[in-house]
Amino acid sequence: PTGEPVVGKTADLSTLAKEYTDGIVAIGNPDVRLKLLDRMRSEATLKVASLISPKAYVAPSAVIGEGTVVEPFAVIHTKCCIERGCLISAGAVVGHESVCGEAVHVDCNATVPGYCAVAAKSKVPCGTVYRSESDK
């Protein structure tokens, strides 16, 4: 619908790697996202890129894993660890010293308070404040 050309399908990764050097996976399903990230590296030898909007704030001490997307107006505070394949949506906030496991999605305007650990493949829904099982 955006008018952008489709350059190939996931089955074409090896062929696409002959023309492109980097790739990103922007698929909502965390299992599919991680499998494709693995395939990009092993089958296609594509470098897994991360995309961080210039309108996002990422603290210098934060660690951002490969294949992560950080959208505009997201905030990732001091000493956070965002593991590979995460989606940090527009307006999301990840508090200081928190960890988002592999393929976590912190959706629009959601908050992960400081000192939290979000389990791999979890989704923090739009507009919510994350609570670990011990906080519920």
Secondary structure, 3 states (H helix, E strand, C coil): CCCCCCCCCHHHHHHHHHHCCEECCCCCCHHHHHHHHHHHHHCCCCEECCEECCCCEECCCCEECCCCEECCCCEECCCCEECCCCEECCCCEECCCCEECCCCEECCCCEECCCCEECCCCEECCCCECCCHHHC
